[in-house]
Amino acid sequence: MNKVNEAIDVEGEKYKPDLYYTGKLDKDPNTPGIPAKYKIAAGNVSKEKTVYVGGLAAYKKAADLGGTWSVDGLSDLAKASGSTSNWHYEWQFTDGEDKTITPATNSGVSNLKGDITNLANLNTEQPLTFSKDSTFMKDAAAATTAGKSYRAQLTLTTNVTEESSGSSKKVTIVSNEAELQAQPAVGKLSLDQVPSFRFGNVLSKDIYVGTTAQDKQYQVSDGLKITDTRATPGW
């Protein structure tokens, strides 16, 4: 997520990385940002290397499981910025039509915004978190099924002291956009098997008064079997 001002050669064109990646969408949960090819040349010798700029991979998980969305390159960003101040972070969501989505307070999304001293803690102590069976993720799963997945983007703000003047300057770093590919719930609750009871000839007085089992041929076959693989089991 480093904010670099020098132009680089990306797929044959000149871009500034901060302008190149912020408007692009990452749909791959295995790549932390937007791929860019760096080409280094010295005389007749040149070499290319692909790096990922922006720090945010797509999120792909079942809607009922819950989870956290991590950001790549935070330690490198903190070191490169030279900031000794706190960081302010804020997540933004949009839908498939680029309309802003603001999760409700009770929708099961936490750490949407706040302040943090150690930037790396954004992946540990204060990660963007979706609770199990959250209403937000259920809505996101419906959007994904309809081919209109939600998108997320992270904005980080801090103050950096300029060496030349000694004055403090506000710096804003924006991640790339990444898809929230919420999948249908994987858990289920089902009644798979019930026991079979054979009581023989049971008299009404036996039911009312009760009886011992020695002279009664009561039989039970099979058993009760329930499958509950939901994120929050209970029945």
Solvent accessible surface area in square Angstrom, and as a share of the most:
residue,aa,sasa,rsa
1,M,15,0.07
2,N,56,0.29
3,K,96,0.41
4,V,48,0.27
5,N,102,0.52
6,E,118,0.53
7,A,62,0.48
8,I,20,0.10
9,D,43,0.22
10,V,1,0.00
11,E,127,0.57
12,G,64,0.62
13,E,100,0.45
14,K,148,0.63
15,Y,69,0.26
16,K,95,0.40
17,P,1,0.01
18,D,22,0.12
19,L,133,0.66
20,Y,11,0.04
21,Y,1,0.01
22,T,38,0.22
23,G,66,0.63
24,K,82,0.35
25,L,39,0.20
26,D,8,0.04
27,K,125,0.53
28,D,56,0.29
29,P,53,0.33
30,N,130,0.67
31,T,28,0.16
32,P,37,0.24
33,G,0,0.00
34,I,11,0.06
35,P,66,0.41
36,A,1,0.01
37,K,96,0.41
38,Y,65,0.25
39,K,106,0.45
40,I,128,0.65
41,A,72,0.56
42,A,74,0.58
43,G,80,0.77
44,N,163,0.83
45,V,110,0.63
46,S,62,0.40
47,K,153,0.65
48,E,99,0.44
49,K,139,0.59
50,T,63,0.36
51,V,45,0.26
52,Y,97,0.37
53,V,13,0.07
54,G,0,0.00
55,G,3,0.03
56,L,0,0.00
57,A,18,0.14
58,A,7,0.05
59,Y,13,0.05
60,K,116,0.49
61,K,76,0.32
62,A,8,0.06
63,A,4,0.03
64,D,9,0.05
65,L,76,0.38
66,G,9,0.08
67,G,18,0.17
68,T,69,0.40
69,W,7,0.03
70,S,68,0.44
71,V,5,0.03
72,D,76,0.40
73,G,25,0.24
74,L,7,0.03
75,S,75,0.49
76,D,89,0.46
77,L,4,0.02
78,A,33,0.26
79,K,174,0.74
80,A,70,0.54
81,S,25,0.16
82,G,52,0.50
83,S,21,0.14
84,T,137,0.80
85,S,41,0.27
86,N,88,0.45
87,W,6,0.02
88,H,70,0.31
89,Y,2,0.01
90,E,62,0.28
91,W,11,0.04
92,Q,65,0.29
93,F,2,0.01
94,T,23,0.14
95,D,33,0.17
96,G,33,0.31
97,E,107,0.48
98,D,98,0.51
99,K,126,0.54
100,T,106,0.62
101,I,40,0.20
102,T,116,0.67
103,P,19,0.12
104,A,60,0.47
105,T,142,0.83
106,N,135,0.69
107,S,9,0.06
108,G,22,0.21
109,V,15,0.09
110,S,55,0.35
111,N,49,0.25
112,L,44,0.22
113,K,129,0.55
114,G,19,0.18
115,D,91,0.47
116,I,8,0.04
117,T,105,0.61
118,N,79,0.40
119,L,2,0.01
120,A,37,0.29
121,N,33,0.17
122,L,1,0.01
123,N,56,0.29
124,T,96,0.56
125,E,127,0.57
126,Q,49,0.22
127,P,15,0.10
128,L,0,0.00
129,T,39,0.23
130,F,2,0.01
131,S,53,0.35
132,K,115,0.49
133,D,55,0.28
134,S,6,0.04
135,T,77,0.45
136,F,9,0.04
137,M,1,0.00
138,K,111,0.47
139,D,84,0.44
140,A,0,0.00
141,A,12,0.10
142,A,64,0.50
143,A,18,0.14
144,T,31,0.18
145,T,107,0.62
146,A,72,0.56
147,G,67,0.64
148,K,107,0.45
149,S,14,0.09
150,Y,25,0.10
151,R,69,0.25
152,A,1,0.01
153,Q,33,0.14
154,L,0,0.00
155,T,31,0.18
156,L,0,0.00
157,T,25,0.15
158,T,4,0.02
159,N,69,0.35
160,V,30,0.17
161,T,85,0.49
162,E,67,0.30
163,E,178,0.80
164,S,114,0.74
165,S,75,0.49
166,G,51,0.49
167,S,55,0.35
168,S,82,0.53
169,K,110,0.46
170,K,141,0.60
171,V,33,0.19
172,T,57,0.33
173,I,4,0.02
174,V,44,0.26
175,S,0,0.00
176,N,0,0.00
177,E,26,0.12
178,A,0,0.00
179,E,25,0.11
180,L,0,0.00
181,Q,23,0.10
182,A,0,0.00
183,Q,54,0.24
184,P,91,0.57
185,A,64,0.50
186,V,95,0.55
187,G,16,0.16
188,K,118,0.50
189,L,81,0.40
190,S,35,0.22
191,L,113,0.56
192,D,71,0.37
193,Q,77,0.34
194,V,84,0.48
195,P,38,0.24
196,S,59,0.38
197,F,113,0.47
198,R,168,0.61
199,F,110,0.46
200,G,59,0.57
201,N,140,0.72
202,V,52,0.30
203,L,95,0.47
204,S,92,0.59
205,K,128,0.54
206,D,17,0.09
207,I,135,0.69
208,Y,190,0.72
209,V,116,0.67
210,G,43,0.41
211,T,66,0.38
212,T,88,0.51
213,A,74,0.57
214,Q,153,0.68
215,D,103,0.54
216,K,48,0.20
217,Q,137,0.61
218,Y,78,0.30
219,Q,96,0.43
220,V,94,0.54
221,S,60,0.39
222,D,107,0.55
223,G,27,0.26
224,L,111,0.55
225,K,116,0.49
226,I,51,0.26
227,T,37,0.21
228,D,35,0.18
229,T,78,0.45
230,R,80,0.29
231,A,16,0.13
232,T,86,0.50
233,P,88,0.55
234,G,46,0.45
235,W,194,0.68
